[in-house]
């Protein structure tokens, strides 16, 4: 296994529950929006993760991702 360089940028990620809390919606609603592509994220195994900056931008614009 290789180690990433020290200066490699790893985005600040949030869980499905954290994204839902930030958006003021339920976890189930966030999951549905992620499945539909309305909330941009990625699956890691069975879990969804989202870039904090994208969720914060969605909150600021009144959108969900």
N, C-alpha and C positions, 0 to 999 in steps of 0.2 A: 504494500500500500504506500502511495506517495503522499507526502505532506505538501499542502499548498504553500506557495511563497508567503512570507510574512505580510507583504503589502497587498495580497489578494483581497479584493473587496467582496465580502459576503453580505448580501442584503439583510436588513433587519426584518425578520419574518414574524408573523403573528398567526395564531391558531384560528380555527373557524369560530370558536367561542369569543375570542378576543376581537376578531373582525366584526362579529355580530354586535358585541357590546359597543364598539366604537361607532357603529352605524345606527345603533338604537333599534335594532331589529332582533327577532328571535334567532336562535341557532338554526332552527328548522328553515326559517325564511332565508337565512344566509346560505344554507346548504342548497336549497332550491335554486337560488340565484347563481351560485357557483356552478351547479350542474348545467344550467342554461347558458352559461357564459356571460351573464350579466354582472357578475362579480369576479374579477380577474384573479385567478389563483392557480395553484398546481396541487396535484395529489402526490403525496409521499406515502407510499403504501396505501393504507385505507384512510389516511388523514389528509385534510386540506390545509394548505398553508398559503399565506398572502403576504405580499410585500407591504410593510407598514406604511411606506410613503404613498403607495397607491390607495390604500384604504383611507389614509388621512386626506388625500386629494379628493376622494369621493365624498368624504364627510364635508369638506370645505365647499365643494360644488353642489352639494345636495343630491348627488348621484350615488349609485352603489358599485362603482368600479368600472 
